[in-house]
């Protein structure tokens, strides 16, 4: 049985050509052997709008995903905190379905909650306030109405500030909140969750409401590419061939 593959937090950019190359190899090989490929956020390091497809790196990533879809693997992309402005032009170029912030999917016969993971980090109150602002559809429409060069400069400035402030935050608030995790399991009525965002890949066995639950955290792609493969026999992490 072919597996379903999950990746997140690739943060692809022209400044990290090795990881762009690893992604292209993954799309040319392992991804085409799957039934489905889910990208659970932060495919790109920044995304200021679909005009970014004029950039060769971004266009190449979209083309690599389109090749996966053309080979018969269903491709779905969830927006992350770095690329929340991915739009329909990107979806058309990549052959991908754009997903909402959270979705329950049947993965190898098990109802599974899929999400980027940032909504679970409720201890970081400052980030949650920022997230609420940038997800405001009115603000997004106004931002996307700005000239491309201005949007690109604004996003670069936000990213620069994030690089300076994130290392100063306490480590504990950068991870998920246990109560938020339990609430998500209950709200969606699932026993398995898969997410990224925290860059802390692991398999967590939990008890929620007296029942066993399983939370998988996906690896980031800063040092080496990785994925989670799920089939009827179970789930395991894999590395890029």
C-alpha positions, -999 to 999 in steps of 0.1 A, spaced: 0 0 0 13 34 -9 18 58 20 5 93 26 34 117 31 35 148 53 61 177 53 62 211 68 85 240 77 107 238 47 112 276 46 125 274 11 143 304 -3 170 312 -28 194 317 2 192 280 9 198 263 -24 207 229 -9 172 226 6 156 237 -26 175 210 -43 165 184 -17 129 194 -22 131 190 -60 147 155 -55 119 146 -31 93 157 -56 110 138 -84 112 106 -63 96 97 -30 67 120 -33 56 103 -65 53 70 -47 27 83 -23 -11 84 -26 -12 119 -11 14 146 -2 4 171 25 25 203 30 14 215 64 26 251 62 58 272 57 67 257 24 84 291 17 104 313 41 83 343 30 55 349 6 43 384 -3 17 373 -28 14 351 -59 34 376 -79 63 358 -63 59 331 -89 79 354 -112 109 344 -90 127 314 -105 130 296 -72 94 300 -64 83 290 -99 106 259 -97 91 248 -64 56 252 -79 67 232 -110 81 204 -88 48 201 -70 30 201 -103 51 172 -114 41 153 -83 4 159 -90 8 150 -127 24 117 -116 -8 108 -97 -1 119 -62 -28 142 -47 -10 174 -35 -25 196 -7 -9 227 7 -17 244 40 -6 280 46 18 285 75 28 316 94 55 324 68 34 318 37 -1 326 47 -7 346 15 -4 316 -9 -33 320 -33 -51 306 -62 -24 314 -88 1 294 -67 -25 265 -64 -30 265 -102 8 266 -109 15 238 -84 -15 215 -91 -22 217 -53 -54 221 -33 -51 249 -7 -63 237 27 -79 257 56 -61 262 89 -72 229 102 -87 199 85 -98 164 96 -87 138 69 -90 101 66 -54 90 67 -50 52 61 -84 46 77 -79 69 108 -95 103 113 -65 126 117 -64 163 125 -40 182 103 -28 217 111 3 239 109 6 240 147 9 277 155 -26 279 169 -15 254 196 12 277 209 -12 298 230 15 306 257 30 330 232 4 357 236 23 383 215 24 359 186 -13 350 189 -22 387 188 0 392 157 -15 361 141 -51 374 146 -41 406 129 -25 392 98 -53 366 93 -78 394 91 -92 391 56 -98 429 53 -61 436 62 -50 409 38 -70 424 9 -55 458 17 -20 444 18 -24 426 -15 -36 458 -31 -3 474 -25 24 474 -52 44 442 -53 77 459 -45 62 475 -14 47 442 -2 80 425 -7 98 451 14 73 450 42 75 412 44 113 414 44 111 438 73 88 416 93 111 387 87 141 407 99 123 417 131 113 381 137 149 370 135 159 395 161 130 389 186 124 351 184 157 341 200 149 363 230 116 346 238 115 319 266 118 284 251 87 271 269 63 296 251 76 285 217 61 250 221 25 239 221 3 244 251 -10 210 266 -44 224 272 -47 237 236 -36 203 223 -62 184 244 -89 209 234 -81 204 197 -84 166 200 -118 170 217 -131 197 194 -124 177 163 -132 142 177 -100 126 167 -73 104 183 -44 114 160 -30 148 152 -2 158 128 14 193 127 46 212 123 56 248 133 75 240 165 105 224 148 105 197 175 99 165 156 85 137 179 59 111 185 38 120 216 15 94 232 -12 112 252 -44 104 271 -73 128 263 -106 123 280 -95 90 293 -87 77 257 -53 72 240 -43 99 215 -12 103 193 4 136 182 31 136 155 53 167 151 69 171 117 106 179 112 118 212 98 141 214 68 169 236 82 196 210 83 181 181 63 148 173 47 124 149 64 89 137 62 63 115 80 50 85 61 17 70 72 0 38 59 -22 11 73 8 -4 92 15 27 111 36 59 108 74 66 107 97 94 99 118 93 67 147 112 52 151 126 17 168 101 -6 
